[in-house]
């Protein structure tokens, strides 16, 4: 009997204390984003810095922004009046060095004494291999900038968007029936075209070379979803591979998924991805 009473009390305590405790969700924490200045951090890489300055100047629309150096970031990162958009490198648990490059948006202030990892991360977009970027990330940078902005806007509206991350965008596939999905042949795991031949053969999923796939994005062609993969150039077991489908005109993200590199799953879209994409868009 005593145990039963204890269980009931344990259930009721959160109800009684709900009005007394204020839970600060991620949506609330970034609710000031549009009123704060976003500092775009230039790292000294002339190719990325030049492209980042051009695309932010042309496309950034959701907050005031300024450019700054790494030294200025170090001096300002403890100031909650700023958010920071910057290229970063990520190292996973079993890796001996960082394998992926990200475009990360973080909030200044709390946790900054621990470095970037201690600060509030709004979004971190995987964009390229850390050691050997192909240069394709510069072609897709306009899309990355727009995807980040769309995510921030959605996260400010709903906590499910804030905590769900970019993977929530896979739900958009159900509204992509009119689109042709174009895969760069380099974005597919070995053996995928053969094993998924039926799905590729129906005309809604096609494979082309990388230059042709990128042309769709550069020319903002209508009704095309193009593939993009962010992974180490020579990924080892324990590394991660990120896969995306992006609207070449609006830059809306329609698919975002990751998998751990293994002997069975290498770099690129797997057969499981192709089946999932085909199923989702034909529901």
C-alpha positions, 0 to 999 in steps of 0.5 A: 500500500505504501508503495502504491501511495508513493507512486501516485505522489511521484506522478502528481508532484510534477503537476503541482510544481508545473506552475512554479518551475519555468522551463526554458526551451531552445525556442525560447533561448533563440527567440531574440535571434532577429534582434541580435547581430549575427557575426559571420566569422572569417577563418583566414581561408581565402576561398571559403571567406570570399564565398561566405562574404558574397553569399551572406551579403546576397542572401542573409535576411533574418537578422542584422549581420557583420563580418569578424575575424577569429580573434574578434570572435574570441573576444566577443564569444562571451557576449550574449548580444551576438550570434556567430555563424562560422566554419567549424570542424567535427571529430567523432568518437572513434576518429583520430582527427576531425573528418568533417567541415560544418557551417555552425550557428551558435549563440554567444554568452553562456558556456563560451568559457568552454569554447564552441562546444559549450555554447548554445548551438542553433544549427550545424550544417555538414558541408564537406570533408575537413581535410580534402574539401572538393570545392563542391561545397562552394557551389552549394553554399547559397543553398546552405545559407538558405537552409540555415535561415529556414531552420532558424525561422522554423526553430523560433516557431516550434520546439519540434523544429528546434530539437528535431534538427535538419532531419525533420525536412524528410517529411517534405518528400511527400510533397515532391511528386512533381520533382525529378530527383537527380543524383550525382553518380559520386553521391551513391554508394557502390552497387546502389544503381544496380540494386535499385534499378527498378526505382531509377528506371521509373524516370523520377530518380535519375543519375548523372555526372557531378558537373551536370548535377551541379548545373541544375543548382547553379541555374536554379532549374525548376522541379529538380531535387539534387543530391549532396553528400558531406563525408570524409574523402576517405571515410573510416569505420566510425565516421559519419556520412550526411546525405541531402536532397535540395530543391535547386530553385528554392534551396528547400531541404527535402531529405537529410539523413546520416549513417555511420560508415561501416564495411557494408555502408560506405560514402553516399546514398545507400539502397536503404536511402533510395527505398526510403525516398521512393516510399516517402514520395509515393505515399 
